[in-house]
Amino acid sequence: MPAGAGAAVKGKTACVTGGNGYIASALVKMLLEKGYAVKTTVRNPDDMEKNSHLMELQALGPLEVLHADLDYEGSFDDALAGCDYAFLVAAPVNLTSENPEKEQIEPTVRATLNVLRSCLKAGTVRRVVLTSAASSICIAPLEGDGHVLDEHSWSDLDYVTAEKPPAWGYVISKVLAEKEAFRFAQDHGISLVVVCPVLTVGASPAPKACASVRASLSMLSGDEAALAMLKGIEKSFGAVPVIHLHDLCRAEVFLAEMATASSGRYICSSVGTTVVEIARFLAEQYPQYHVNIKQSGDDELLEKPRASLSSAKLVKEGFEFKYNTLDAIYGDVIEYGKALGILLRY
């Protein structure tokens, strides 16, 4: 095991923002299972429809659910007070806004800086782990095949602004939020790691399916809108890069605990595939769902990835992915989909 990994956590406290969400609730669960005391934030702690799964997680260890609002500076002061690590997962998402500048981009940058100011004020936070998205890396005109994108790659904001691909305001918001976060961290001596996950799938404590899970199951569920999202990812990314939720959470904790890990960005992607490859896999493994291997618009779909998002930097630090095949990745998401009513039970 690399030096600094698996550090003792007795007496350590971690804060996870947006704890009732898909990624954040899985991260809260993992931290509690590792022995951390956890403080997490939601907009309304009394809303049991959104937070009941957090109450259930309290059986695993000390979990405090606090009110905070991304729009207000100082709102996260109580949650971050006394914390050793901060996991910034919550972020504004408004993919259908008619005014992305005011309703997606500015709120995302403002929210990121608001939480970082609270981290600074706490004075105890050893490392901040900011969850961004791979869309900050790979939305750019890519000609030909064989592209390998790494942490030095940034989405081309001139291209995004001109072409306005789906959710273009979200793409810009992630790029600008990352850059402002790094500037703030450098100015104030904060140890900051940014994790850029790709399409994230897998079972979560959250009782509501996020868009990525719906997309990953779309060829089994018949959800055409979710399938369109999956095809849109392939078109924009030059592939369908996937990460299992458990591996993403493991990577975030690894990068927080690993004292020798360098600050900066880390791509989190374990499988690079295509819509066609996923269709073939699902048709073979789950014949009861009658997957249509010949997807509509096949002439535009890729037979093999044109681009790869490399997690070599993360692996070089000593991290090992546990879910690095489609079979492993889809193992629990099928049952999760059934439990949430997305998939029929056969």
Disulfide bonds with the S-S distance in Angstrom:
none
